Amino acid sequence: MATLFDTTRIKSMELKNRFVRSATHEGMSDGDGYPTPKLLNLYERLAKGGVGLIITGFASVSRDGKCMFSGMQGIDSDGHIPKYRELVDRVHGAGAKIAMQIAHCGRQTHRDVIGVQPIAPSRVLDTSTLVMPREMTEEDIERVIEAFARAAWRVRESGFDAVELHGAHGYLISGFLCSHTNRRKDRWGGSVENRMRFVAEIYRRCRRAVGDDYPILVKISATDSMRKGITIGESAVMARMMSDMGFDGIEVSCGIGEDRFTMLRGDLPVEAILQTWDIFRKKNVLYRLTMKHFGRMIVRPMAFTQAYNREAARVIRESVRVPVFLVGGLTEPAVMEDVIASGDADYISLCRALIADPKLPERIRGGSKEPSRCIHCNLCLGYLGTRPVACYHGKLLS
């Protein structure tokens, strides 16, 4: 029977256990996307805490693909490679493996950040930020596909053990996969096969850039709450296509920003978001007052439930021939053990649990049955507009 502390292998990457640090934006890079000493220290601390694989916060493949938060990592130039080699060496020295997640944020950014109008598969308003993107041309699509391939090559050259494509949460790849955001009538939209074409072309170019034995992972939103959004049935079909084309692992998440932030559960820290996210700080007084007093009623955040993507992961795992990573609401060791033992997923991806308690995997290995200290207040997300990621509840406890 599979256990949390099995040694496993994904192509050239051997992992000492089934714990994965899922990507989250850390806000610890400089204005050009170079990692700062704070980020190196964070990853080293995670590695010493016992996690088998660290997936970095998303790194932009091009300047117009940066997110609206400050401090995003970049992998858009060869100049990034030497600094990332130092980061990788720190993680390897502390006993963990590390993958880089690469992304283009598509319409989920702002002109003030990237200097141009954000791009997307189709001209569809993002109702969470009120950003209206420009529909991508064939030239745009080709440029971004090549940017992903060059970024993947840089990831390998930097010494990372794997690369993960960010195909979830409404960012550009996810935008092509979802009917809500992809309303194109050409070969890039419409049928599942056409909507899959963008990620298929990115995979093909990335594979050519990194070689056959280098692990390429992908993170997907298995579901969202939009009227023409992704369903588990459709995502299972897409996951099977990704498995068949050669992806080496699929991380199962959910949601996009404009579907009530369903990628997370628990509280929605409206006041913190209004105070620190530039896109909301610049709204008029009436908007800010309305959101401050009625934001939770308008957005209606979803209550926390343990392992809330588990059913989606189980369905997808039955459809694919590659490992499945489950992220979302995993805080109790007993639940993690059951997920692996039952075969619902192959790896446990942790995000907020490791923000609150970087030593959680090592504590579990030592026999602890205590859950993570995370209370799902989501202040770690709320303050990301101006501050590096941190656990504010954890600071109160320490």
C-alpha positions in Angstrom: 0.0 0.0 0.0 1.3 3.4 -0.9 2.4 5.7 2.0 3.4 9.3 2.4 7.1 8.5 2.8 7.6 6.2 -0.2 10.5 7.0 -2.5 9.2 7.6 -6.0 10.6 8.7 -9.3 9.2 10.9 -12.1 11.6 10.3 -15.0 15.0 11.7 -14.0 13.7 13.1 -10.7 13.8 10.9 -7.6 11.6 12.1 -4.6 12.2 11.1 -1.0 8.5 11.4 -0.1 5.1 12.3 -1.5 5.0 15.9 0.0 5.0 18.7 -2.5 5.1 22.4 -1.8 2.6 23.8 -4.3 3.4 27.0 -6.0 2.3 30.3 -4.4 3.4 33.8 -5.2 6.0 34.8 -2.6 6.6 38.5 -3.6 10.4 38.0 -2.9 11.9 38.8 -6.2 13.2 42.2 -7.4 11.7 44.3 -10.1 13.4 42.3 -12.9 12.3 38.9 -11.5 15.6 37.9 -9.9 15.2 36.0 -6.6 16.3 37.9 -3.5 18.1 36.4 -0.5 14.7 36.2 1.3 13.4 33.8 -1.4 16.5 31.6 -1.2 16.1 31.5 2.6 12.4 30.6 2.3 13.1 27.7 -0.1 16.0 26.4 2.1 13.7 26.5 5.1 11.0 24.6 3.3 13.6 22.0 2.2 14.9 21.6 5.7 11.2 21.2 6.8 11.1 17.8 5.0 9.1 18.5 1.8 10.3 16.2 -1.0 9.6 18.6 -3.9 9.3 22.4 -3.9 7.4 24.0 -6.8 8.4 27.7 -7.0 5.9 30.6 -7.2 5.0 31.3 -10.8 7.7 32.8 -12.9 6.8 35.0 -15.9 7.9 33.8 -19.3 7.7 37.3 -20.8 7.4 40.9 -19.6 3.7 41.2 -20.6 3.0 38.0 -18.7 3.8 39.4 -15.2 1.1 39.4 -12.5 -0.4 42.5 -10.8 1.5 41.8 -7.6 5.1 43.1 -7.0 8.0 40.7 -6.5 7.0 38.0 -9.1 9.8 35.8 -10.3 11.0 36.0 -13.9 12.5 33.5 -16.3 12.3 35.6 -19.4 16.0 36.1 -20.0 19.2 34.1 -19.9 20.6 36.5 -17.3 18.3 34.8 -14.7 20.1 31.5 -15.0 23.1 32.1 -12.7 21.0 33.4 -9.8 18.6 30.5 -10.1 21.5 28.1 -10.0 22.4 29.5 -6.6 18.8 29.0 -5.4 18.7 25.4 -6.7 22.0 24.6 -5.0 20.6 25.8 -1.7 17.6 23.6 -2.0 19.5 20.5 -3.1 22.0 21.1 -0.2 19.0 21.0 2.2 17.8 17.7 0.9 14.9 18.5 -1.5 14.2 18.7 -5.2 12.8 21.8 -6.8 10.7 22.5 -9.9 10.0 25.9 -11.4 6.4 26.9 -12.3 6.3 29.0 -15.4 3.4 31.2 -16.5 1.9 34.0 -18.5 -0.8 35.8 -16.5 -2.9 36.7 -19.6 -5.8 39.0 -18.6 -5.2 38.6 -14.9 -2.8 41.6 -14.7 -3.0 45.3 -15.4 -1.7 47.8 -17.9 0.0 49.7 -15.1 2.2 46.7 -14.4 3.1 45.5 -17.9 2.9 48.7 -19.8 0.5 47.4 -22.5 -3.1 46.1 -22.6 -3.3 42.6 -21.2 -3.8 39.8 -23.7 -6.2 36.8 -23.6 -7.7 34.3 -26.0 -10.8 36.4 -26.4 -11.9 39.9 -25.4 -13.8 38.9 -22.2 -14.0 41.2 -19.2 -12.5 39.9 -16.0 -15.3 40.8 -13.6 -13.1 40.4 -10.5 -10.7 43.1 -11.6 -12.7 44.9 -14.4 -9.8 44.4 -16.8 -10.8 44.1 -20.5 -8.0 42.3 -22.4 -7.1 42.4 -26.0 -7.8 39.3 -28.1 -4.5 37.6 -29.1 -3.5 37.5 -32.8 -1.7 34.6 -34.4 1.5 36.5 -33.9 0.8 36.9 -30.2 0.1 33.2 -29.9 3.3 32.2 -31.6 5.4 34.6 -29.6 4.0 33.3 -26.2 4.4 29.7 -27.2 8.0 30.3 -28.0 8.5 32.3 -24.8 7.3 29.2 -22.8 9.8 27.0 -24.7 12.7 29.4 -24.0 11.7 29.6 -20.4 11.6 25.8 -20.0 15.1 25.6 -21.5 16.3 28.2 -19.0 14.7 26.2 -16.1 16.6 23.1 -17.1 19.8 25.1 -17.6 19.4 26.6 -14.1 19.5 23.1 -12.6 15.9 22.7 -11.6 14.7 19.1 -11.4 11.5 19.7 -13.4 9.3 22.4 -14.9 5.6 23.0 -14.3 3.3 24.8 -16.7 0.7 26.9 -14.9 -2.5 25.9 -16.6 -4.9 26.8 -13.8 -6.7 29.7 -12.0 -7.5 31.8 -15.1 -4.0 32.6 -16.3 -3.3 32.4 -20.0 -3.1 28.6 -20.6 -6.2 28.2 -18.4 -7.8 31.0 -20.4 -7.5 28.9 -23.6 -8.8 25.7 -22.0 -12.0 27.3 -20.6 -15.0 28.1 -22.7 -15.9 31.1 -20.6 -12.6 32.9 -21.5 -12.0 31.3 -24.9 -14.7 32.3 -27.4 -12.6 32.1 -30.5 -14.0 30.8 -33.8 -10.6 29.8 -35.3 -8.4 26.7 -34.7 -7.6 27.9 -31.1 -11.2 27.8 -29.8 -14.5 25.9 -29.9 -14.0 22.2 -29.5 -12.0 20.6 -26.7 -9.3 19.7 -29.2 -9.0 23.3 -30.4 -8.9 24.7 -26.9 -6.2 22.2 -26.1 -4.1 23.2 -29.1 -2.4 26.1 -27.2 -1.1 23.9 -24.3 -0.3 21.1 -26.7 1.9 23.4 -28.8 3.6 24.7 -25.7 4.2 21.2 -24.5 5.7 20.1 -27.8 8.1 23.1 -27.9 9.0 22.7 -24.3 9.7 19.0 -24.7 12.0 19.7 -27.7 13.8 22.3 -25.6 14.4 20.2 -22.5 14.7 16.6 -23.8 12.8 13.4 -23.3 13.9 12.5 -19.8 13.2 15.9 -18.2 9.9 16.0 -16.2 7.3 18.4 -17.5 4.3 18.9 -15.1 1.1 20.9 -15.5 -1.3 22.4 -13.0 -4.9 22.6 -14.0 -8.2 23.9 -12.7 -10.4 20.8 -12.8 -13.5 22.9 -12.1 -14.7 26.5 -11.7 -18.0 28.1 -10.9 -18.6 30.0 -14.2 -21.7 29.4 -16.3 -19.5 28.2 -19.2 -16.6 27.1 -17.1 -14.7 23.9 -16.7 -16.5 20.8 -15.4 -14.9 17.7 -13.9 -16.0 15.7 -16.9 -14.3 18.0 -19.4 -11.2 18.4 -17.3 -10.8 14.6 -17.2 -10.9 14.5 -21.0 -8.3 17.3 -21.1 -6.1 15.6 -18.5 -6.2 12.3 -20.5 -5.1 14.2 -23.6 -2.3 15.8 -21.6 -1.2 12.4 -20.3 -1.3 11.0 -23.8 0.8 13.8 -25.2 3.6 13.2 -22.7 3.1 15.4 -19.6 4.8 13.6 -16.6 2.4 14.7 -13.8 -0.8 16.7 -13.4 -1.5 18.9 -10.3 -5.3 19.2 -9.7 -6.6 22.5 -8.4 -9.8 24.5 -9.1 -11.2 28.0 -9.7 -10.4 31.4 -11.2 -10.4 34.8 -9.6 -13.8 35.8 -10.9 -15.7 32.7 -9.7 -15.6 33.9 -6.0 -11.9 32.9 -5.6 -12.9 29.2 -5.4 -9.3 28.1 -5.6 -9.3 28.8 -1.8 -11.7 28.1 1.0 -12.3 29.9 4.3 -12.4 33.7 4.9 -11.9 36.3 2.3 -9.9 39.2 3.9 -11.7 42.0 2.0 -10.2 44.8 4.0 -6.6 43.6 3.5 -7.2 43.2 -0.2 -8.7 46.7 -0.5 -5.7 48.1 1.4 -2.9 46.4 -0.5 -3.9 45.4 -4.0 -3.2 48.4 -6.3 -6.0 47.5 -8.7 -8.5 48.0 -5.8 -6.7 50.8 -4.0 -7.2 53.0 -7.1 -11.0 52.4 -7.3 -13.3 55.3 -6.4 -14.4 55.9 -2.8 -18.0 54.5 -3.4 -16.6 51.2 -4.8 -14.2 50.8 -1.8 -16.9 51.6 0.8 -19.3 49.2 -0.8 -16.7 46.4 -0.9 -15.6 47.1 2.6 -19.0 46.7 4.1 -20.7 44.3 1.7 -17.7 42.5 0.0 -18.2 39.2 1.7 -21.9 39.2 0.9 -21.2 40.1 -2.8 -18.4 37.6 -3.3 -19.8 34.9 -0.9 -16.5 33.1 -0.1 -16.8 29.3 0.2 -16.5 27.7 3.6 -13.4 25.6 4.3 -13.6 21.9 3.7 -10.8 19.3 4.0 -9.3 18.2 0.7 -11.9 20.0 -1.4 -10.3 18.9 -4.8 -10.1 15.2 -3.8 -13.1 14.0 -5.9 -11.7 15.8 -9.0 -8.3 14.3 -8.4 -9.8 10.8 -8.1 -11.7 11.2 -11.4 -8.7 12.5 -13.2 -6.4 9.9 -11.8 -8.7 7.2 -13.2 -8.4 8.9 -16.6 -4.6 9.3 -16.9 -1.4 7.2 -16.9 0.8 9.7 -15.0 1.0 10.8 -11.3 -1.7 13.1 -10.0 -0.9 15.8 -7.4 -3.7 16.9 -5.1 -3.8 20.5 -3.7 -6.4 22.3 -1.7 -7.4 22.1 2.0 -5.0 19.4 3.1 -4.1 20.1 6.7 -4.6 16.9 8.7 -2.0 14.1 8.4 -4.7 11.4 8.6 -6.5 12.8 5.6 -3.2 13.0 3.7 -2.5 9.4 4.5 -5.9 8.3 3.4 -5.7 10.1 0.1 -2.4 8.3 -0.8 -3.5 4.9 0.6 -6.8 5.0 -1.3 -5.1 5.9 -4.5 -7.1 9.1 -5.1 -3.8 10.9 -5.7 -0.1 10.1 -5.9 1.3 13.3 -4.2 0.1 15.7 -1.5 0.6 19.3 -2.6 0.5 21.8 0.2 0.4 25.6 0.0 -1.1 27.5 3.0 -0.3 24.6 5.4 3.4 25.1 4.6 3.1 28.9 4.9 1.9 28.4 8.4 4.2 25.5 9.2 7.2 24.8 6.9 8.3 21.9 9.2 5.0 20.0 8.8 6.3 17.1 6.7 9.2 16.5 9.1 6.7 16.6 12.1 4.5 14.0 10.3 7.6 11.8 9.6 8.3 12.0 13.3 4.9 10.6 14.1 2.8 13.7 14.8 -0.9 13.5 14.0 -1.5 17.2 14.7 -2.9 19.3 11.8 -1.2 22.3 10.3 -1.6 25.5 12.2 -3.3 27.1 9.2 -6.8 28.5 10.1 -7.6 29.5 6.5 -7.9 33.2 7.3 -6.2 33.8 3.9 -4.4 36.9 5.1 -1.4 35.4 3.4 -3.2 36.2 0.1 -4.8 39.4 1.3 -1.6 41.2 2.0 0.3 40.0 -1.1 -0.4 43.3 -2.9 2.4 45.0 -1.0 4.0 42.4 1.3 5.9 39.2 0.8 4.0 36.0 1.7 3.8 35.2 5.4 1.5 33.6 7.9 0.0 36.3 10.0 -1.8 33.9 12.3 1.4 32.0 12.7 3.2 35.2 13.9 0.6 35.5 16.6 1.3 31.9 17.7 5.1 31.9 17.7 
